[in-house]
Amino acid sequence: MHPHGKSDAVAVTSIAFGRTSHALDWETIDGKPVHVVLLFAVRNVDTTTLHLKLLAQVAIALADDTIFEKLLKTKDKQEVIRLLAQRVE
C-alpha cells in the first residue's frame, strides 16, 4: 500500500483504488504479488488526523476476506467506496 503522498499541493485528501487482473510484483510482507493498489493523497493539514483514520479504516476493510473478495470482483465504483467505508465488526 505505498506510496502515500502528503503534500501542500493536495487540494482534497483522497484515495485512489486500482485493481488489475494480472498479478503485480510488489514489495509485500508475504512476498506474494498484488491485485489491488491504493494511493493516498493527503493534505499536509490532515496528516495526523484524517490520514490515520483513513489508513485504519482501509486496513480493517482489506483485512476482511469477504470485503476483499468483493473488491476484487465488483465493477461498480460506488460499491468500492461503500466496501472501503463500511464498519467491520
C-alpha positions in Angstrom: 0.0 0.0 0.0 2.6 2.5 -1.0 3.1 5.4 -1.7 1.2 7.7 0.5 1.6 11.2 -0.8 1.4 14.0 1.8 1.7 17.5 0.3 0.6 21.1 0.3 -0.2 20.5 -3.4 -3.1 18.1 -2.5 -6.3 20.1 -2.5 -8.6 17.4 -1.1 -7.4 14.3 0.9 -8.3 11.4 -1.4 -7.8 7.7 -2.0 -7.3 6.2 -5.5 -8.2 2.5 -5.8 -6.7 0.4 -8.6 -7.2 -3.2 -9.4 -5.6 -5.5 -12.0 -6.4 -8.9 -13.4 -2.7 -9.6 -13.7 -0.7 -10.0 -10.6 1.9 -7.3 -9.9 5.2 -8.0 -8.2 5.4 -5.7 -5.2 7.4 -5.5 -2.0 4.9 -7.3 0.3 5.4 -8.8 3.7 4.4 -12.3 2.4 6.3 -12.0 -0.9 3.1 -12.6 -2.9 2.1 -10.4 -5.9 -0.8 -8.0 -5.6 -4.0 -7.3 -7.5 -5.1 -4.2 -5.6 -3.1 -0.9 -5.2 -4.3 2.1 -3.1 -2.8 5.6 -3.3 -3.4 8.0 -0.5 -3.1 11.7 -1.5 -3.2 13.6 1.8 -3.2 17.4 2.5 -0.4 18.2 5.0 -3.0 19.6 7.4 -4.7 16.1 7.5 -1.5 14.1 8.2 -2.2 13.5 11.9 -6.0 13.2 11.9 -7.8 12.2 8.8 -4.8 10.4 7.3 -4.6 8.0 10.2 -8.3 7.4 10.3 -8.3 6.6 6.5 -5.4 4.2 6.9 -7.1 2.4 9.8 -10.4 2.2 8.0 -8.9 0.8 4.8 -6.7 -1.6 6.7 -9.7 -3.0 8.6 -11.7 -3.4 5.4 -8.9 -5.1 3.5 -8.3 -7.5 6.3 -11.8 -8.8 6.0 -11.8 -11.7 3.5 -15.4 -11.2 2.4 -14.9 -7.5 1.7 -11.6 -8.1 -0.1 -13.2 -10.7 -2.4 -16.0 -8.3 -3.2 -13.4 -5.6 -4.0 -11.7 -7.9 -6.4 -14.9 -8.7 -8.3 -17.1 -5.6 -8.3 -17.3 -3.4 -11.4 -19.3 -0.7 -9.5 -17.3 2.3 -8.4 -19.9 3.2 -5.7 -19.6 -0.4 -4.4 -15.8 0.1 -4.0 -16.5 3.2 -1.9 -19.1 1.5 0.2 -16.9 -1.5 0.8 -13.9 0.5 1.9 -16.1 2.8 4.1 -18.2 0.1 5.9 -17.6 -0.7 9.5 -16.4 -4.2 10.1 -17.3 -5.9 13.4 
